[in-house]
Amino acid sequence: METGVNYPVYGGNKARNRYSPLEQINRDNVKNLEVAWMYNAASDIEDEDKSSGWTRQIQCQPIVVDGVLYGTTPELKLFALNTSAGEQLWKYDPLNDVVNVNRGVVYWENKDDKRILYTVGSNLYAIRAINGEPVYDFGKNGIVDLHKGLSTNLEN
């Protein structure tokens, strides 16, 4: 997957240096840039959450694969946007009550099987990149509990 056309991993490439080799924007024309579109990832936060004074954060660095941007909201919902117009293609809600952050999402593909993997709390989710549906044959209905199989014996 070509970096520059895509931003397929956290940090943009394997070096994680957030560098793109694209040359369309340079020192001479950067001053002419205008906002093409905006997406409010926090638009579905409930009014009572907004009025409580508690602020939620987005610490996810989105990725871009084949013209689709994948990221998470402050409530850890996964979304996909068309990068040309900023239109939401789909949103997946893990229906969680976990309050935490995540650092991003991962894209994985094997032929026609294209997935977005991300965590919410101790759960790892596999979501179909094309439509936002769980990959039901991954773990239990698209979810793997990362605590399963770990010892709870702290003396070892």
N, C-alpha and C positions, 0 to 999 in steps of 0.2 A: 504494500500500500504506500503510495508516494506521499511523502511529507511535502507540504506546500499546497498541494491541491486538497489534501486531507490534513487534519490535525488529530490523528487517530489514537493518541495515548496521552496520559497525564504529562504535561510539559511539552507536548507537541511532537516529540520524537524520542528515540531511545536515549539520547543524551539529557533529556528533560530540560533543555536550555531555553525553551519557549521561543525558538527561532524559526522563522519561515523564510525559505529562499525566494519567495515571490518578489518580483521587482516592479509591480504596478504602482506601488506607493513608494515614494522616495523623498529625500530632503527637500526637493524643489516643489513637489505637489502636495505634500501632507497638509499644508495650510488650507487647501481647497476641499478637504474632506467634509462631508455632511452626513448626518445620521440617516441611514437607509431605513431602519426599523428598530423598534424596541420591544422587548418582551418582559412583562412584569411577572416574574416567577413567584412573587408573594401575593398575587391577586386573590388567591383562594383562602387566605388566612382569615379565620373568623373574627368578626368585630370585637367580641369579648376578649380575644387574645390581643388584639391591637390596643384595646383600652386598658389592659392590665399593667402596662408598662414593661412587660417582659418582652425582650426583642429576640427574634430568631435570626439565625445567620445562614448564609450560604457560603460554604467553604469548598464547594465542588468546583473543580475546573472542568468546564465542558469539553467535549471532544467533537470533532466533525469528521464524518465518514460519508463519502459520496453525496455531498450536498445536504446532509442532515446533521443538525446539532443535537447532541444528547446531553442532558444535565439533570440536576435535581433542584427541587424547591426547598425553602426553609423547613417544610414539613416532610421532607424526604420523599416526595412524589417524584417519579421519574418522568421526564418529558422528552419529546422529539419535536424539533422545529425544522421547517423548510428554510434553508439559509438564504435563499433568494428573496423571499418575501417576509420572513419572520412568522409565518403562519404555523400554529400548533398542529402537528400531525396526529399526535395522541398523547395521553397522559396516563400513567399507571399509578394507582394509589395502593400502597401496601397495607393500608388500614392499620396503622400502628399507633401505639401510644408512647413510643420511645422518644425521648428528647435527647438527641445527640446530633453530631455532624458527621458528614462523610467527606472524603477528599476527592471523590470523583467516581467516574464510571469507567468500565472497560468494555471494549468491543471485541468480540470473538466471532470468527466465521470459519465454516468448513463447507465449501460449495454453496448450496442454497440455504444452509442453516446459519443464520446470522443472529447473534445474541448480544444483548447488553447485560453485563453482570455488575451488580452493585450491592452494597450492604446497608442494612437498617438494623441497628443494634447488633445482635449476634447472628442475624439471618443473612445469608447470601441468596440473592434473587437472580434468576436467569429469565430475562424478558426478551421476547421476539422483537428484533430491531424493526421489522417491517410494520408491526401493528400494535405493539405494546401489550400483547397477551403473554401470560406466563408460559414458559417451556415446561409443560406438564410432566414430561418424562425426566426432568432434572430434579433430583432430590424427591421431595414430597410436594407434588403440584407446583414445581418451579422454585421451591425454597429448600435450602439446606441450613439446618441449625448448626452453627459452628461450635457450639458447646458440646454437641453430642460426641461421645467417645472420649472426652477429656476427663481426667481423674479429678475428683473433688477432694481427694486426700491431700491436704497441704503439707503433710509430714514427708512426703517423697520428693 
